[in-house]
Amino acid sequence: MKQQFGAGYWTLFSSVTVSSFADGLRLVAMPLLAFSVTGNAVDISLIMMVAALPGLLAGPFVGILVDRLDRRRLLALANASRAVLVFGFASVVVTGHVELWQIYVMTAALATAELFAESSTFAMISIPVPPELLEKANSRFFTARMLTQQVIGSPVAAALFGVALSAPFFVEGGLFVAAAVLSLMIPVLRRPGAPAEEAAPAAPAAPDGPRPSMLGQLREGLVLVKRTPLLRTILVSEVVLNFWMLIATALMVVYAKQDLGLTDSQYAMLFTAAALGSLLGSLLVPALVRRVGVKWTMALTLLVTGLSRLALGLADGPVLAIATFFTCGAAIFMWDIAASSYQQRVTPNHVQGRLHATLHAMSYGAAVLAALFGGLLSELIGVRAVVILGAVAVLVFSAYWLYLALRDRGAAPEAPAPSDAVTTT
């Protein structure tokens, strides 16, 4: 594998893995901390809205900066910034006087830094990886993230939270420091077999000519989406799906505590089960995409996701809930890998930062609406009904992808396109 992937891949992988472990601690500790401050479903759902606002408002411009500046240094700066923020927040938590507005501010600040880190990473992965191995390379990144966030991070966070409310955040800060150091160690990335003089810069320059304005660069990313029909379909799908899935996700801690009656440890086990399912998905997705193509992969993963969420809405205890998180985790993981690999494959590297941040900005818009409507819907019809409603929406949308796959069933699976070319498939 080291021969297949170019220089710097594994250093980048290590940095992202450590920072993902840090994120995993917060993903469990922050909702539990918020629940200890307020048990109100609307207040808790607003945390997700606050996390989504930076990406919605500044996402495309973050992407422009990622495409203009040295991505390795941006990644290091993002990790260092998160370390400072988390250590400061932990110092507040240790006093025992945390207020809800402080959780909101912390969530927004970390979301902004995370957007820089994720956009930089997305754009760097495709440089040292051959196009035909993007699913395999992305599956390793996604697997490491899921394992560190859920399998390791979730139980560790729950255990640390039981020791002291501030403990998960102090450990998280230390992990971000380590991730920043690793980010600074990433060499100039280059494609496998490329001599040093042909090494790709950390932020590849646009084609020869004067650099366009920031608005011009933003327009370039939007034109790319317009010219690539399947990319547009993936974008619309993610916006719609994020809205319905995140309505339930925003209220998951409330649903787990009040409707399912789960303990803190059982709540953490939900994410561990999702991570284990993701591990299974990582083994399946490269072969599945290669065998049946992107459309069938998307259709099948959405169908499994919708059925799993429906079963979660009908669950009455921890066993079925954990099982649904396992299957849903596998399906969503496969969707994410297939979508990300396709986006990297058909996008010139010098616009990948903008593409990733712009796509996420639209998804964050759906997350903001989900956070707003989720709390209100839960007050009207109950959290369980919200989970079921979201599952039905996912199943309806999976039917559209099945239609696309059946419509093109006579065609050959989508052939990999050069990673530095834009296709119109």
C-alpha positions in Angstrom: 0.0 0.0 0.0 2.9 2.4 0.7 4.0 1.8 -2.9 0.5 2.5 -4.2 0.1 5.8 -2.4 2.4 8.7 -2.8 4.7 10.5 -0.3 3.0 12.2 2.7 -0.2 10.1 2.6 0.4 8.3 5.9 1.6 11.4 7.7 -1.6 13.2 6.6 -3.5 10.1 7.7 -1.9 10.1 11.1 -2.7 13.8 11.7 -6.4 13.4 10.7 -6.7 10.2 12.9 -5.5 12.0 16.0 -7.7 15.0 15.5 -10.7 12.6 14.8 -10.1 11.0 18.2 -10.3 14.5 19.7 -13.5 15.2 17.9 -14.9 11.8 19.1 -14.5 12.9 22.7 -16.4 16.1 22.1 -19.2 14.5 20.1 -20.2 12.5 23.2 -19.1 14.9 26.0 -20.7 18.1 24.6 -24.3 16.7 24.3 -24.0 15.1 27.7 -22.7 18.4 29.1 -25.6 20.3 27.5 -28.1 17.8 28.8 -26.7 18.4 32.3 -27.3 22.1 31.8 -30.7 21.9 30.2 -32.9 19.0 29.3 -35.0 21.1 26.9 -35.1 19.5 23.4 -35.2 22.9 21.6 -32.1 24.2 23.5 -30.2 21.0 22.7 -31.2 21.0 19.0 -30.0 24.5 18.7 -26.4 23.3 19.3 -26.5 21.6 15.9 -27.7 24.8 14.3 -24.9 26.8 15.9 -22.4 24.2 14.7 -23.8 24.6 11.1 -23.9 28.4 10.9 -20.2 28.9 10.3 -20.2 26.5 7.4 -23.3 28.0 6.0 -22.2 31.6 6.2 -18.5 31.3 5.5 -18.0 27.9 3.9 -17.5 28.9 0.3 -15.0 31.6 1.3 -13.1 29.1 3.6 -12.8 26.9 0.5 -11.3 29.8 -1.5 -8.7 30.3 1.2 -7.9 26.6 1.2 -7.4 26.7 -2.6 -5.2 29.9 -2.3 -3.0 29.1 0.7 -0.7 26.3 1.8 -3.1 23.5 2.9 -0.6 21.8 5.2 -0.1 25.0 7.2 -3.8 25.7 7.2 -4.4 22.2 8.7 -1.8 22.8 11.4 -3.2 26.2 12.2 -6.7 24.8 12.4 -5.6 22.0 14.8 -3.6 24.5 17.0 -6.6 26.8 17.1 -8.9 24.0 18.3 -6.4 23.1 21.0 -6.4 26.6 22.4 -10.2 26.8 22.2 -10.8 23.5 23.9 -8.3 24.2 26.7 -10.0 27.5 27.4 -13.4 25.8 27.4 -12.2 23.1 29.7 -11.0 25.7 32.2 -14.5 27.1 32.3 -16.1 23.6 32.7 -13.8 22.8 35.6 -15.3 25.7 37.6 -18.7 24.1 37.5 -20.4 27.2 36.2 -21.0 26.4 32.5 -23.9 28.2 30.8 -25.7 27.3 27.6 -24.5 30.3 25.7 -20.9 29.3 26.4 -21.6 25.9 24.8 -23.1 27.7 21.8 -20.0 29.9 21.4 -17.6 27.0 21.8 -19.5 24.9 19.3 -19.5 27.7 16.6 -15.7 28.4 17.1 -14.8 24.8 16.8 -17.0 24.3 13.8 -15.2 27.1 12.0 -11.8 25.7 12.7 -13.0 22.2 11.7 -14.2 23.5 8.3 -10.7 24.7 7.5 -9.2 21.3 8.6 -11.7 19.2 6.7 -11.6 21.2 3.5 -7.8 21.1 3.5 -7.7 17.4 4.1 -10.3 16.7 1.3 -8.2 18.6 -1.2 -4.9 16.9 -0.1 -6.1 13.3 -0.1 -6.4 13.1 -3.9 -2.9 14.4 -4.7 -0.9 11.3 -3.6 -3.6 8.8 -4.6 -4.2 7.3 -8.1 -7.8 8.0 -9.2 -8.7 4.3 -9.3 -7.7 3.9 -5.6 -9.7 6.9 -4.3 -12.4 4.7 -2.7 -9.7 2.6 -1.0 -7.9 5.7 0.2 -11.0 7.5 1.4 -12.2 4.3 3.2 -9.1 4.3 5.3 -9.6 7.9 6.3 -13.3 7.4 7.0 -12.5 4.2 8.9 -9.9 5.8 11.1 -12.2 8.7 11.8 -15.1 6.4 12.8 -13.0 4.1 14.9 -11.3 6.9 16.8 -14.5 8.9 17.2 -16.9 6.1 18.1 -15.2 2.8 19.0 -12.5 4.5 21.0 -13.7 8.1 21.5 -17.2 7.4 22.7 -16.5 5.0 25.6 -13.4 7.0 26.6 -15.5 10.2 26.6 -18.2 8.6 28.7 -15.7 7.2 31.1 -13.9 10.6 31.4 -17.2 12.4 31.8 -18.0 10.1 34.7 -14.7 11.2 36.4 -15.1 14.9 35.8 -17.1 17.0 33.4 -14.0 18.8 32.2 -11.8 15.7 31.7 -12.9 14.9 28.1 -12.1 18.5 27.0 -8.7 18.6 28.6 -7.7 15.3 26.8 -9.3 16.6 23.6 -7.1 19.7 23.8 -3.9 17.6 24.1 -4.9 15.5 21.1 -5.3 18.6 19.0 -1.8 19.7 20.0 -0.5 16.4 18.8 -2.5 16.7 15.5 -1.0 20.1 14.9 2.5 18.8 15.3 1.8 16.0 12.9 0.3 18.4 10.4 3.6 20.4 10.3 5.5 17.2 9.5 3.5 16.5 6.3 5.9 16.8 3.3 5.0 18.3 0.0 2.5 15.9 -1.4 3.1 14.3 -4.8 1.6 11.6 -7.0 3.0 8.1 -6.8 6.1 7.8 -9.0 6.4 11.6 -9.6 10.0 12.9 -9.2 10.6 15.6 -6.6 10.6 18.4 -9.3 7.1 17.3 -10.3 5.7 17.3 -6.8 2.3 18.9 -6.4 2.3 22.0 -4.2 0.3 21.9 -1.0 -2.3 24.2 -2.7 -2.1 23.6 -6.4 -2.2 26.8 -8.5 -5.0 27.5 -11.0 -4.2 27.3 -14.7 -1.8 29.9 -16.1 -3.0 33.5 -16.1 -4.0 36.1 -13.6 -5.6 34.8 -10.4 -9.3 35.6 -10.4 -11.0 37.5 -7.6 -12.5 35.6 -4.7 -16.0 36.0 -6.2 -14.6 34.7 -9.5 -13.1 31.7 -7.8 -16.4 31.0 -6.0 -18.2 31.2 -9.3 -15.7 28.7 -10.8 -16.7 26.1 -8.2 -20.4 26.6 -8.8 -20.0 26.3 -12.5 -18.2 23.0 -11.9 -21.2 21.6 -10.1 -23.5 22.9 -12.8 -21.5 21.2 -15.5 -21.5 17.8 -13.8 -25.1 16.3 -13.6 -24.3 13.4 -11.2 -22.4 15.8 -8.9 -25.5 18.0 -8.8 -27.7 15.0 -7.9 -25.4 14.1 -5.1 -25.4 17.7 -3.8 -29.2 17.9 -3.8 -29.4 14.4 -2.2 -27.1 15.4 0.6 -29.0 18.6 1.3 -32.4 16.8 1.5 -31.0 13.9 3.4 -29.1 16.0 5.8 -32.3 17.9 6.6 -34.3 14.9 7.5 -31.5 12.8 9.1 -30.2 15.7 11.2 -33.6 16.5 12.6 -33.5 13.1 14.4 -29.7 13.4 15.1 -30.1 16.8 16.8 -32.6 15.2 19.2 -30.8 11.8 19.6 -29.6 12.4 23.1 -33.1 13.4 24.1 -34.6 10.4 22.3 -32.0 8.0 23.8 -32.6 9.3 27.3 -36.3 9.9 27.5 -37.9 7.5 24.9 -35.4 4.6 25.0 -34.3 5.1 28.6 -30.6 4.6 27.8 -27.8 5.2 30.3 -24.8 7.3 29.4 -22.8 4.2 28.6 -25.6 2.8 26.4 -25.9 6.1 24.6 -22.2 6.0 23.9 -22.6 2.4 22.6 -24.9 3.7 19.9 -22.0 5.5 18.3 -19.7 2.5 18.9 -22.1 0.3 17.0 -22.3 2.8 14.1 -18.5 2.8 14.0 -18.4 -1.0 13.8 -20.9 -0.9 11.0 -18.8 1.7 9.3 -15.9 -0.7 9.4 -17.9 -3.3 7.6 -18.9 -0.6 5.0 -15.2 0.3 4.5 -14.5 -3.3 3.4 -17.5 -3.4 1.0 -17.6 0.0 -0.7 -14.6 -0.1 -3.0 -15.7 -3.4 -4.6 -19.4 -2.3 -4.7 -18.6 0.9 -6.5 -16.3 -0.9 -8.9 -18.9 -3.6 -9.6 -22.2 -1.7 -9.8 -21.2 1.9 -10.2 -22.1 5.1 -8.2 -25.8 5.2 -8.9 -26.6 1.7 -7.6 -24.3 2.2 -4.6 -26.2 5.4 -3.7 -29.6 3.7 -4.1 -28.7 0.7 -2.0 -27.1 2.6 0.8 -30.1 5.0 1.0 -32.5 2.1 1.2 -30.6 0.5 4.0 -30.3 3.9 5.8 -34.1 4.5 5.6 -35.0 1.0 6.8 -32.5 1.3 9.7 -33.9 4.7 10.8 -37.4 3.3 10.6 -36.5 0.5 12.9 -34.8 2.9 15.3 -38.1 4.9 15.5 -39.9 1.7 16.4 -37.3 0.6 19.0 -38.2 0.3 22.7 -34.8 -0.5 24.2 -31.1 -0.6 23.7 -30.7 -3.8 21.7 -32.7 -2.9 18.6 -31.4 0.7 18.8 -27.8 -0.5 18.8 -28.5 -2.8 15.9 -30.0 0.0 13.8 -27.0 2.2 14.5 -24.8 -0.6 13.2 -26.6 -1.0 9.9 -27.2 2.7 9.4 -23.5 3.4 10.2 -22.4 1.0 7.4 -24.8 2.5 4.9 -24.0 6.1 5.5 -20.3 5.3 5.6 -20.5 3.8 2.1 -22.5 6.7 0.8 -20.0 9.2 2.1 -17.0 7.3 0.6 -18.7 6.9 -2.8 -19.8 10.5 -2.9 -16.4 11.9 -1.8 -14.4 9.7 -4.2 -16.6 10.7 -7.1 -16.2 14.4 -6.2 -12.4 14.1 -6.0 -12.2 12.1 -9.2 -14.1 14.6 -11.4 -12.8 17.8 -9.8 -9.5 19.6 -10.7 -7.4 19.7 -7.5 -7.1 23.5 -7.5 -10.8 23.9 -6.9 -11.4 20.9 -4.5 -11.3 23.2 -1.4 -14.0 25.3 -2.9 -16.1 22.3 -3.9 -15.9 20.7 -0.5 -16.7 23.8 1.4 -19.5 24.9 -1.0 -21.1 21.4 -0.8 -20.8 21.5 3.0 -22.2 25.0 3.1 -25.4 23.8 1.4 -25.6 20.8 3.7 -25.1 23.1 6.7 -28.0 25.1 5.5 -30.1 22.0 5.7 -28.6 21.4 9.2 -29.7 24.9 10.3 -33.3 24.2 9.2 -33.2 20.8 10.8 -32.1 22.2 14.1 -34.8 24.8 14.0 -37.6 22.5 12.9 -36.5 19.5 14.9 -37.1 21.1 18.2 -40.4 22.5 17.1 -41.6 19.2 15.6 -40.6 17.4 18.7 -42.8 19.7 20.8 -45.7 19.1 18.4 -45.6 15.3 17.7 -42.9 13.9 20.0 -39.3 12.9 19.3 -40.1 9.3 18.3 -42.5 10.5 15.6 -39.8 12.9 14.3 -37.4 9.9 14.0 -40.0 7.9 12.0 -40.9 10.9 9.8 -37.2 11.3 8.9 -36.9 7.6 8.0 -39.9 7.8 5.7 -38.3 10.8 3.9 -35.0 8.9 3.4 -37.0 5.9 2.0 -38.8 8.2 -0.5 -35.5 9.7 -1.7 -33.9 6.2 -2.0 -36.7 5.4 -4.5 -35.5 8.3 -6.7 -32.0 6.8 -6.7 -33.4 3.4 -7.5 -35.1 5.0 -10.5 -31.9 6.5 -11.7 -30.1 3.2 -11.3 -32.8 1.2 -13.1 -33.0 3.8 -15.9 -29.3 3.3 -16.7 -29.2 -0.4 -15.9 -28.1 -1.2 -19.5 -25.1 1.1 -19.2 -21.7 0.1 -18.0 -20.7 1.2 -14.5 -19.3 4.7 -14.4 -15.6 4.6 -15.5 -13.1 6.5 -13.3 -12.3 9.9 -14.8 -8.9 11.5 -14.4 -8.7 13.3 -11.1 -7.6 16.6 -12.8 -10.4 16.6 -15.4 -14.0 17.6 -15.2 -16.5 15.2 -16.7 -20.1 15.5 -17.7 -21.3 12.0 -16.8 
